[in-house]
Amino acid sequence: MEPAAALHFSLPASLLLLLLLLLSLCALVSVLPCSVCV
């Protein structure tokens, strides 16, 4: 397997994982104040 091909596959995968983590963090932050109020 080519190193460049591995890097090309690794980069979008890591970006997607980072985006998913950011999305879950935003969801947690938006839900947290509601649970604190109640």
C-alpha positions in Angstrom: 0.0 0.0 0.0 1.3 3.4 -1.0 2.1 5.8 1.9 0.3 8.6 0.0 -2.8 6.5 -0.5 -2.8 5.7 3.2 -2.5 9.4 4.1 -5.2 10.2 1.6 -7.5 7.7 3.3 -6.5 8.7 6.8 -7.0 12.5 6.4 -10.8 12.4 5.5 -11.4 9.7 8.1 -9.8 11.8 10.9 -11.6 14.9 9.7 -14.9 13.1 9.8 -14.2 11.7 13.3 -13.2 15.3 14.4 -16.5 16.7 13.0 -18.5 14.0 14.7 -16.8 14.7 18.0 -17.4 18.5 17.6 -21.1 17.8 16.8 -21.5 15.6 19.9 -19.8 18.2 22.0 -22.2 20.9 20.7 -25.2 18.6 21.4 -23.9 18.0 24.9 -23.4 21.8 25.5 -26.9 22.6 24.2 -28.5 19.8 26.4 -26.5 20.5 29.6 -28.1 24.0 30.5 -31.6 22.4 30.1 -30.8 19.6 32.5 -29.4 22.2 35.0 -32.5 24.4 34.8 -34.7 21.4 35.5 
